[in-house]
Amino acid sequence: MPEYDLVVITGPTASGKTSLAVAVAAATGGEIISADSRQVYRGMDLGTGKDYDDYLAGERRIPYHLIDIADPGYKYNVFEYQRDFIRIYDELTSRKVFPVVCGGSGMYIDSIVSGYRMFEVPPDQDLRSELEEKTMDELISILSGYRKLHNVTDFDTKKRAIRAIEIEEFHRLRDERQNDFPRLRSLLFALKTDREIRRQRITERLQKRLEAGMVDEVKKLLDKGVDEAVLIYYGLEYKYITLYLKGILSYDTMVKDLETAIHQFAKRQMTWFRGMERRGVKINWIDRELPMEAKVEKILALLTQPLTP
């Protein structure tokens, strides 16, 4: 039996995480818990890379969780992920099923392996009304008064800056503001690949998804009434295809800009993983080009090693 509470399979986009996680789940009798911030949405399949056929291990379909659990247009967050994750984790362990976490959303993964103590911040309408009158520069100045600014996405828009201030003010007024998350014995593996090979795989995968109807997928979401601003908020495929469908980008420009954005996203994922390592999270890197049997063997060997006190 594994000595750990769970195993995590991660890596940058297009690195083959799902097929490896399925092979590990098949070998351990486990089930998969997704750690993908966009695969939670129903009807967002091609754009988020829900390769359902990858969940087949021979003739057995490996069960997966936290995929297709929210309606498109909703803004799912890390707090909700932790809540839903621990619910699934408890359900699996009650059945003596080993959890295999799979995904590339670094913050989701970090939140469970590092045990983020998360909280749910309710809206403060009075504060929002007051901040709406401020300029972007004034909002940035207010936010910098709470903490040193690292995340530039906090002030991509006034709405995001106001929400960031709302969260900081919630913190300031409360001593007991966080929910506990259990410390889990997690074993992390990340797939590494040559940068040029990764770029080639991203390009090839994008073309396949476009040919499979990814533009039509986004059009259906718009036709169903999903706000275009929300699709742009989801980023990458949904952002650029929405801009194309709205006539802001030509098709060729959309494809070119989207491909560039996905390459940049993969680079940011690697930066996040390296940041986790600097914070003391142990990540075992596996060469993506190894045969599947060899990768699974490496994972199982570490998974069953006795834990040091």
matplotlib code that plots the C-alpha trace (Angstrom):
import matplotlib.pyplot as plt

x = [0.0, 1.2, 2.8, 1.4, -2.1, -2.1, 0.0, 0.0, 0.8, 1.4, 3.5, 3.0, 0.3, 0.6, 3.0, 0.9, -0.3, -3.7, -2.4, 0.3, -2.2, -4.6, -1.8, -0.9, -4.5, -4.8, -1.7, -2.9, -6.6, -7.1, -9.3, -8.4, -9.1, -8.7, -6.6, -7.6, -9.2, -11.1, -12.1, -14.6, -16.9, -19.5, -19.5, -15.9, -14.3, -12.0, -10.7, -9.8, -8.4, -10.9, -9.5, -12.1, -10.6, -7.4, -9.3, -9.4, -6.9, -7.3, -11.0, -11.4, -12.5, -10.8, -13.3, -12.5, -13.8, -14.1, -14.6, -17.9, -19.1, -19.9, -21.9, -20.0, -20.2, -19.5, -16.2, -15.0, -12.2, -9.5, -11.6, -14.3, -11.7, -10.3, -13.8, -14.7, -11.4, -11.5, -15.1, -14.0, -10.8, -12.8, -15.2, -12.4, -10.5, -13.7, -13.9, -10.1, -9.5, -6.2, -6.4, -4.4, -4.5, -3.9, -3.8, -1.7, -3.3, -0.4, -2.4, -4.9, -2.2, -0.3, -3.4, -3.8, -0.1, 0.8, -2.4, -3.5, -5.8, -8.5, -11.5, -14.6, -14.9, -18.5, -19.1, -19.0, -21.3, -20.6, -16.9, -17.4, -19.5, -16.8, -14.0, -15.9, -15.3, -11.5, -9.1, -7.0, -3.9, -5.8, -6.9, -3.3, -2.1, -4.8, -3.9, -0.2, -1.0, -2.1, 0.7, 3.7, 2.3, 3.5, 0.5, -0.1, -3.4, -4.8, -5.2, -5.8, -9.2, -10.8, -13.1, -10.2, -8.4, -11.6, -12.0, -8.4, -8.9, -12.2, -10.3, -7.5, -10.0, -11.8, -8.5, -7.7, -11.0, -10.9, -8.5, -10.1, -10.6, -9.3, -10.5, -8.2, -7.2, -5.7, -2.0, -1.8, 1.2, 1.5, 4.0, 4.4, 5.6, 6.0, 6.6, 9.5, 10.2, 12.5, 11.3, 11.2, 9.4, 6.9, 6.3, 5.8, 3.3, 1.4, 1.2, 0.1, -2.5, -4.0, -4.4, -6.2, -8.6, -9.4, -10.1, -12.2, -14.5, -13.2, -14.5, -18.0, -17.7, -17.1, -19.9, -22.3, -21.4, -22.0, -25.3, -26.4, -25.9, -22.5, -21.2, -18.3, -16.5, -16.5, -15.2, -12.4, -11.8, -11.3, -8.4, -6.4, -8.7, -11.9, -10.5, -9.0, -11.8, -14.3, -12.3, -12.3, -16.1, -16.7, -14.8, -11.9, -9.3, -9.0, -8.9, -5.2, -4.3, -6.4, -4.5, -1.2, -1.9, -3.5, -0.5, 1.8, -0.4, -0.4, 3.4, 3.6, 1.1, 3.3, 6.3, 4.3, 3.3, 7.0, 7.7, 5.0, 6.4, 9.9, 8.4, 6.8, 10.2, 11.8, 9.1, 10.1, 7.7, 9.5, 8.7, 10.1, 10.7, 10.2, 11.3, 8.2, 9.9, 10.4, 8.2, 5.0, 6.0, 9.2, 7.4, 4.9, 7.6, 9.5, 6.3, 5.3, 8.9, 8.8, 5.1, 5.7, 8.9, 8.6, 8.2, 11.0, 9.8]
y = [0.0, 3.6, 5.3, 8.7, 10.1, 11.0, 11.4, 14.5, 14.3, 17.8, 19.6, 22.3, 22.2, 19.5, 17.4, 14.3, 14.5, 12.8, 9.6, 9.2, 9.9, 7.3, 4.7, 5.4, 5.2, 1.9, 0.5, 1.6, 1.0, 4.7, 7.4, 10.8, 14.2, 17.0, 20.0, 22.1, 25.5, 25.4, 21.8, 22.4, 24.0, 22.0, 22.5, 23.8, 20.7, 21.3, 24.6, 23.1, 19.8, 17.4, 14.3, 11.9, 9.0, 9.4, 8.0, 4.6, 2.1, -0.9, -1.7, 0.0, 3.6, 5.3, 7.4, 11.2, 13.9, 17.8, 17.9, 19.3, 20.5, 24.2, 26.0, 28.1, 31.8, 31.0, 32.0, 29.0, 29.8, 28.2, 28.3, 26.3, 23.9, 23.2, 22.6, 20.3, 18.6, 17.5, 16.3, 14.0, 13.0, 12.0, 10.0, 8.1, 7.3, 6.1, 3.5, 2.8, 4.3, 6.0, 9.6, 10.5, 14.3, 15.4, 18.9, 21.9, 24.7, 25.5, 27.4, 24.6, 22.0, 24.2, 24.8, 21.1, 20.1, 23.2, 23.2, 26.8, 28.1, 29.6, 31.8, 32.9, 36.7, 38.0, 41.1, 44.5, 46.7, 49.9, 49.5, 48.7, 51.8, 53.9, 52.4, 52.7, 56.4, 55.9, 56.0, 52.9, 54.7, 55.4, 51.8, 50.5, 53.0, 51.7, 48.1, 48.7, 50.0, 46.5, 44.5, 44.5, 44.0, 40.9, 39.8, 42.3, 40.6, 42.2, 45.4, 44.2, 46.0, 48.2, 45.3, 43.0, 45.8, 46.5, 42.8, 42.5, 45.5, 44.0, 40.8, 42.7, 44.8, 41.6, 40.3, 43.4, 43.4, 39.7, 37.8, 34.4, 34.6, 31.3, 27.7, 24.9, 22.4, 19.0, 18.4, 15.6, 13.4, 14.3, 13.0, 15.2, 14.4, 16.8, 16.0, 17.8, 18.1, 19.8, 23.4, 23.0, 19.6, 21.3, 24.1, 21.7, 19.7, 22.9, 23.9, 20.5, 20.2, 23.6, 22.8, 19.5, 21.2, 23.9, 21.2, 19.4, 22.4, 24.6, 27.7, 26.2, 25.3, 28.9, 30.1, 27.8, 29.2, 32.7, 31.6, 30.2, 33.6, 33.2, 36.8, 37.5, 39.3, 36.1, 34.0, 36.6, 36.3, 32.5, 33.3, 31.5, 29.7, 31.3, 34.8, 34.7, 32.8, 35.2, 38.1, 36.5, 35.7, 39.4, 40.6, 42.1, 39.6, 37.9, 34.2, 34.0, 36.6, 34.8, 31.5, 33.2, 35.2, 32.2, 30.0, 32.6, 33.0, 29.2, 29.1, 31.9, 30.1, 27.0, 29.2, 30.7, 27.2, 26.2, 29.4, 28.5, 25.0, 26.4, 28.8, 25.9, 24.3, 27.5, 27.5, 23.9, 21.8, 18.7, 18.0, 14.9, 15.6, 12.9, 13.0, 13.0, 11.1, 8.0, 5.0, 5.0, 1.8, 3.4, 6.6, 4.5, 2.3, 5.4, 6.8, 3.5, 3.0, 6.3, 5.9, 2.7, 3.8, 4.1, 7.6, 9.1, 10.5]
z = [0.0, -0.6, 2.3, 1.1, 1.3, -2.4, -5.4, -7.7, -11.4, -12.8, -15.4, -18.1, -20.6, -23.4, -21.3, -21.1, -17.5, -17.9, -19.6, -16.9, -14.1, -15.5, -15.7, -12.1, -11.0, -12.8, -11.1, -7.6, -7.9, -7.6, -9.0, -10.3, -8.7, -11.3, -10.4, -13.5, -12.9, -16.2, -16.6, -13.8, -16.4, -18.3, -22.1, -22.1, -23.4, -26.4, -25.0, -21.7, -23.0, -21.6, -23.3, -22.0, -24.0, -22.0, -18.9, -20.5, -19.1, -21.3, -21.1, -17.7, -17.5, -14.5, -12.6, -12.3, -10.1, -10.1, -13.9, -15.3, -11.9, -12.7, -15.3, -17.8, -16.8, -13.2, -11.6, -9.6, -7.1, -5.0, -1.8, -3.6, -5.0, -1.5, -0.2, -3.1, -3.1, 0.6, 0.1, -2.7, -0.9, 2.2, 0.0, -1.8, 1.4, 3.1, 0.2, 0.6, -2.9, -3.5, -4.7, -7.8, -8.4, -11.9, -13.4, -14.2, -12.2, -9.8, -7.2, -6.9, -6.4, -4.0, -2.0, -1.2, -0.8, 1.2, 3.1, 2.3, 5.0, 2.9, 3.6, 1.8, 1.6, 1.2, -0.9, 0.9, -1.1, 0.8, 0.3, -3.4, -3.9, -2.3, -4.3, -7.6, -7.4, -7.3, -10.3, -11.1, -9.7, -6.5, -6.2, -6.7, -4.0, -1.6, -2.3, -1.9, 1.6, 2.6, 1.2, -1.2, -4.7, -6.6, -8.6, -11.5, -12.3, -9.2, -11.2, -14.7, -14.3, -11.7, -10.8, -9.9, -8.0, -6.0, -5.2, -4.0, -1.7, -0.4, 0.5, 2.3, 4.3, 5.3, 6.6, 8.5, 10.4, 11.5, 13.7, 13.0, 9.3, 7.9, 7.6, 8.5, 5.8, 6.8, 6.3, 3.7, 2.9, -0.8, -3.3, -6.3, -9.8, -12.7, -16.3, -17.9, -21.6, -23.9, -24.6, -28.4, -28.1, -25.8, -28.2, -31.1, -29.1, -28.2, -31.8, -33.0, -30.2, -31.0, -34.6, -33.8, -31.4, -33.9, -36.5, -34.0, -33.6, -30.8, -32.5, -32.6, -28.9, -28.0, -30.4, -28.6, -25.2, -26.5, -28.1, -24.8, -23.2, -21.5, -21.2, -23.5, -20.7, -18.7, -21.6, -22.0, -18.2, -18.6, -20.9, -23.6, -26.1, -24.8, -24.8, -28.3, -30.0, -28.5, -29.8, -33.2, -33.1, -32.2, -35.2, -33.1, -34.5, -37.8, -37.8, -38.7, -36.0, -33.5, -34.1, -34.0, -30.8, -29.1, -29.9, -28.4, -25.3, -24.7, -25.0, -22.4, -20.2, -20.2, -19.2, -16.3, -15.2, -15.0, -13.1, -10.6, -10.0, -9.5, -7.0, -5.1, -4.9, -3.6, -0.8, 0.1, -1.8, -3.1, -6.8, -8.5, -12.1, -14.7, -18.3, -20.4, -23.2, -21.0, -21.9, -19.9, -18.1, -16.9, -15.7, -13.8, -12.3, -11.0, -9.4, -7.8, -6.4, -4.5, -3.6, -1.7, 0.1, 3.8, 5.0, 7.1, 10.5]

ax = plt.figure().add_subplot(projection="3d")
ax.plot(x, y, z, "-o")
ax.set_aspect("equal")
plt.show()
